[in-house]
Amino acid sequence: MNTLWPMGQGTVREIRDGLAARRPRAYTTIMTIMDRLARKGVVERRKVGRAYMYSPNLSAEEARTHALGQVIDSFFGGSKEALLAQLSGDVPRARAAVAALGSDGDGAEELLAGKRRDDSRS
């Protein structure tokens, strides 16, 4: 997706060529990934000549939001606090995350305050 978003749209060959410098992959590997993304509705696929043209259905921001929601649900039982507790080993980063959550922090500021107290006892 990180290759497709800047392109706007592309064929499997164009996507593979865009990936070649960073992560060379076989044509069939890219074709399989794009087919799965199309079946999931993440990309739109339309036939152009003999090839399929793929275009993203989600912006990068929408994809990040969706993916993070899945991580929170799958690994942290839907708890933003549990995610922040995991991240709080890096208190400045966790504070930034709390600020980004705003009023949706659900007790995250208190969690970080407790972590700071624990850190000072060490």
C-alpha positions in Angstrom: 0.0 0.0 0.0 2.9 2.4 0.7 3.9 1.9 -2.9 0.4 2.3 -4.3 -0.7 5.4 -2.4 1.8 7.7 -4.0 1.1 6.2 -7.4 -2.7 6.6 -7.0 -3.2 3.5 -9.2 -1.1 0.9 -10.8 -0.8 -2.6 -12.3 0.9 -5.4 -10.5 4.0 -4.8 -12.7 4.1 -1.1 -11.8 3.7 -1.9 -8.1 6.4 -4.6 -8.3 8.7 -2.1 -10.1 8.0 0.5 -7.4 9.0 -2.0 -4.7 12.0 -3.4 -6.5 14.6 -1.2 -4.9 13.5 -1.7 -1.4 11.9 -5.1 -1.4 12.2 -7.2 -4.5 9.3 -9.6 -4.9 8.1 -12.0 -7.5 5.3 -10.8 -9.8 3.1 -13.6 -8.6 3.6 -12.6 -4.9 2.5 -9.0 -5.6 -0.4 -10.4 -7.7 -1.6 -12.6 -4.8 -1.3 -9.7 -2.3 -3.3 -7.4 -4.6 -5.9 -10.0 -5.2 -6.4 -10.5 -1.4 -6.5 -6.7 -0.8 -9.2 -6.5 -3.6 -11.3 -9.2 -2.0 -11.1 -7.5 1.3 -12.2 -4.2 -0.3 -8.9 -2.4 0.6 -8.2 -1.7 -3.1 -10.4 -1.5 -6.2 -9.5 -3.6 -9.2 -10.6 -3.0 -12.7 -9.6 -4.7 -16.0 -7.6 -2.6 -18.4 -6.6 -4.6 -21.5 -5.0 -7.8 -20.2 -4.0 -6.4 -16.8 -5.8 -5.2 -13.7 -5.4 -1.7 -12.5 -5.5 -1.3 -8.7 -6.4 1.8 -6.8 -6.6 2.3 -3.0 -10.1 2.5 -1.4 -8.6 3.8 1.9 -6.3 6.7 2.5 -3.1 6.1 4.4 -4.7 7.7 7.5 -7.8 5.6 7.3 -5.7 2.4 6.9 -3.6 3.4 9.9 -6.7 4.1 12.0 -8.2 0.8 11.0 -5.0 -1.2 11.6 -4.4 0.4 15.0 -8.0 -0.4 16.0 -7.4 -4.0 15.1 -4.2 -4.2 17.1 -5.9 -2.6 20.1 -8.9 -5.1 19.8 -6.7 -8.2 19.1 -3.8 -7.7 21.4 -5.1 -5.4 24.2 -8.7 -6.5 24.5 -10.0 -3.2 23.2 -8.2 -1.2 25.9 -6.3 1.9 25.0 -5.0 1.9 28.6 -3.4 -1.5 28.0 -1.7 -0.3 24.8 -0.4 2.8 26.6 0.8 0.7 29.5 2.8 -1.3 27.0 4.2 1.9 25.5 4.8 3.6 28.8 8.4 2.3 29.0 9.0 5.4 26.8 7.2 8.0 28.9 7.6 10.9 26.5 6.1 8.8 23.7 3.3 7.7 25.9 2.5 11.3 26.9 2.3 12.2 23.2 -0.1 9.3 22.7 -2.3 10.5 25.5 -2.3 14.0 24.2 -3.3 12.7 20.8 -6.2 10.7 22.3 -7.5 13.8 24.0 -10.6 13.1 26.1 -10.7 9.5 24.7 -7.7 8.7 26.9 -9.9 6.8 29.3 -7.7 7.1 32.3 -4.4 7.0 30.4 -3.1 10.2 32.1 -3.6 8.5 35.5 -1.8 5.4 34.2 1.2 7.5 33.1 1.2 9.3 36.4 1.4 5.9 38.2 4.2 4.9 35.8 6.2 8.1 36.6 5.8 7.4 40.4 7.0 3.8 39.8 10.0 5.0 37.8 11.0 7.4 40.6 11.2 4.6 43.1 13.8 2.7 41.0 
